[in-house]
Amino acid sequence: MSDYYINLLCIIIFLTIKFITCSTKLATKFGKKECGVVGMFASGILYFILGILHIKNVWVFVVGAFVAMLGMYFFQTQCWALVTDVIDDMEVQTGNRDDGTIYGIYSFSRKIGQAIAGGLSGWALGWIGYNELAAGQTEAVANGIYNLATFFPAAIYILCGLVLMFIFPLNKARVDANVAELKSRRG
């Protein structure tokens, strides 16, 4: 690997660390949901661009995919805080704090999602004509794999952004109101 790519990777790693350390500040200022929406849309759009460009150089693709993942990384750093917001919201609504139940549902949902994603990966390879017994794969299969690695994440991240935007109810204003309400109840 040339010095150019090593230097580029070092810069990307440095910027990622800076990005992650400022995620709490951004979420505090703008809201976790709001930042998550922006992150998901950014990742989705960047993956779509990667798909359109159909990059042949593996290192350029890796760097592009890494940059495209930054929005998802930001959202991922906020996930557990979103769970806590849900717990607080349920306490405001019901008067009961059910941390274990909500964390259990969240954990179980993640496991189901990971199982579906694992199975979907194998099925998707079959759908595009991948033959595990073949000595080599066709150009159509190679293009199918590239499309699965770019357009599929693009669609999923944009879908996640839409779910956060239109279905997940805990925006910054509601979270701040819940925090104030719980603070007043607890004295």
Secondary structure, DSSP 8 states (H G I E B T S, - for coil): --HHHHHHHHHHHHHHHHHHHTHHHHHHHH-HHHHHHHHHHHHHHHHHHHHHHT---HHHHHHHHHHHHHHHHHHHHHHHHHHHHHHHHHHHHHS---HHHHHHHHHHHHHHHHHHHHHHHHHHHHHTT--TTSSS--HHHHHHHHHHHHHHHHHHHHHHHHHHHHT----HHHHHHHHHHHHHHH-
